[in-house]
Amino acid sequence: MTIFIGNLSWETEEKDLIDLFSTYGQVIRSAIPLDKVTKRKRGFGFVEMNSKKSEKIAIDDLQDIEWMGREIRVFKAEQRDSSGIKNKFRNKKKSN
């Protein structure tokens, strides 16, 4: 149960995400990916919560709110395999 948070402030830290989302339930972990070359934040992050109910409430409540000076976007994260391809496209059968 992972949530994607986009349009984050460059000052956002993982602890900030935990503090925000923990008001909706238990946060298992948070992550803010860094650019491989510049090592700068990429403007988005992820939060993993322990229940689907908490996840849904957080997504509904936090969508398009202003937080830390930015209007954040909050969605259920889509799982990707190690190649970066979304799992839902990986197993599609070819039609003849």
N, C-alpha and C positions, 0 to 999 in steps of 0.2 A: 504494500500500500504506500506508494510514493507519490508525492505532489511536486509538480514543477512550478517554480515561481520565477516569472520573467520581469524584466524592466527594473531590476534591483538597483538601488543606489550603489555607487562604487565604494561607499564606506561600510556597507553591510558586511557583518561577520556571521559566522555560523551560529554563534551564541545568540545573535539578534533574531535569527530565524527560529531557534529553539524557544526563545522567550515569547515570540509572537504566536507560534503554533501550539505551545503547551497550554494556552488558555482553552484549547479545544479538545485536549486529550494528551495522552502520553506520546512524546516524541522519541522515537528510537534513535534516530541520527539525522544530521543535516550535513549538507555539502554545498560548497560554492566552488565550482570548477575554475581552474586557472588556465590561461592560454599557454600552450606548450612552449612557445618561443619567448614571449614577453614576460611570462609569469604574472600577468595582471589578471584581475577578475574579469569574467566574460559577461557580467550583467544578469546572470541568472543563477538559480540554485535549486536544490532539492531538499525535501523534508520527508522522512519516512515516519509514518504514524502506526500505532499498534491496532487500530480498528478502522474498518470501512466507514462506520457511522461518524466517527470523529473526523475522518478525512473529508467526507461529503459536507459536513457542517462547516469545516474550515474553508473549503473551496467556495461554498456558497457565500459565506460571510465576508471573505477577504478579496473576492474578485473585484478588480477595478477600484480598490480603495487607495487613497494616498497614504503612503507609508515611507518615512524617511525622505520626504521630498519628491517621491516618484509615485506614479499611478501603477501599481503592480498588477500583473496578470497571473492568475492562479488556475492551474489545470491538473487533472490526474495525469501523471507521467506515463508515457507509452514505453513499454519495455523494448530494448534493442538487444540484438545479439552482439558478439564481439566485433563484428565487422561494421557495426553502426547502423545496420539495416533493421527497420522495425519488424518485430516478430510476425505481425499479422501478414506481411508480404512474403515472408521466407518460405512458407509451405504451400503457396498457391500452385495449383496444377495448371499446366499449359493446356490451352484448348486448341484442338486441331481444326 
